[in-house]
């Protein structure tokens, strides 16, 4: 946008980004095979995961996963939460 602006204001003659060739992006994590249709965990899977997490990891990690699973909050939103955002009676404040 900066170069387009500079070209409109006649600060530069050509936009050097016009000739840019972007490399092809290959998503190494997506599968080329047919989707198996698994979109969510069953209740038993969630309970098993949380039980194992509680046994094998510090309580802080368990609390993080429990919050992620039961609230649907995104990991970036969870990372931005402060202790003052969490109320014991109401839960997570708006």
FENMORA-V79421 format. One line per field, one symbol per residue. ss: DSSP state (h for helix, s for strand, l for the rest). phi: phi as a letter, one per 30 degrees, with the letter a starting at -180 (. if undefined). A space follows every 10 residues. Layout:
ss: ???
phi: ???
//
This chain:
ss: lhhhhhhhll lllllhhhhl llllllllll llllllllll llhhhhhhhh hhhhhhllhh hhhhhhhhhh hlllhhhhhh llhhhsslll ssll
phi: .ddddddddi dbdbddddcd cdddccddcd cdddddidca ddeddddddd dddddcbded dedddddddd cidddddddd dcdddccddc jddd
//
